[in-house]
Amino acid sequence: MIEPSIFVAGSLLFVFWAYGLVSFVLDVKNKFVPAVRQYRANREEAEEEAKRREEREERERQLL
């Protein structure tokens, strides 16, 4: 049978391990996922703006 002090120590280590795992998952969900979404949205917006600018410049060249 397992000695009670080893069981308690193992249980305590498991609790801290589980807490760290949950904290990591919540950090990824609440910090990194929104940051990646914001980065992608800004990049897409910049690409659309560059495309609009290119089209506008092309129309100006055609008018001249």
C-alpha positions in Angstrom: 0.0 0.0 0.0 1.1 3.6 -0.6 2.4 5.5 2.3 0.1 8.4 3.3 2.8 11.1 3.2 3.8 10.1 -0.4 0.1 10.2 -1.4 -0.4 13.6 0.1 2.8 15.0 -1.6 1.8 13.5 -4.9 -1.7 14.9 -4.6 -0.4 18.3 -3.8 2.0 18.2 -6.8 -0.9 17.1 -9.0 -3.0 20.1 -7.8 -0.3 22.5 -8.7 0.3 20.8 -12.1 -3.4 21.0 -12.9 -3.6 24.6 -11.8 -0.7 25.5 -14.1 -2.3 23.6 -17.0 -5.6 25.4 -16.6 -3.8 28.8 -16.2 -1.9 28.2 -19.4 -5.1 27.2 -21.4 -6.9 30.3 -20.1 -3.9 32.6 -20.9 -3.9 31.2 -24.5 -7.7 31.7 -24.8 -7.8 35.2 -23.3 -4.5 36.7 -24.5 -3.0 35.0 -27.5 -6.1 34.1 -29.5 -7.5 37.7 -29.5 -4.0 39.0 -30.3 -3.7 36.7 -33.3 -7.3 37.6 -34.4 -6.4 41.3 -34.2 -3.2 40.8 -36.1 -5.0 39.0 -38.9 -7.8 41.6 -39.1 -5.2 44.4 -39.3 -3.2 42.6 -42.0 -6.4 42.0 -44.1 -7.4 45.6 -43.7 -4.0 46.8 -44.8 -4.1 44.5 -47.8 -7.6 45.8 -48.8 -6.4 49.4 -48.4 -3.4 48.7 -50.6 -5.6 47.2 -53.2 -8.0 50.2 -53.1 -5.0 52.5 -53.4 -3.7 50.6 -56.4 -7.1 50.6 -58.1 -7.4 54.4 -57.5 -3.9 55.1 -58.9 -4.7 52.9 -61.9 -7.9 54.9 -62.6 -6.0 58.2 -62.2 -3.4 56.9 -64.7 -6.2 56.0 -67.2 -7.8 59.4 -66.9 -4.5 61.1 -67.7 
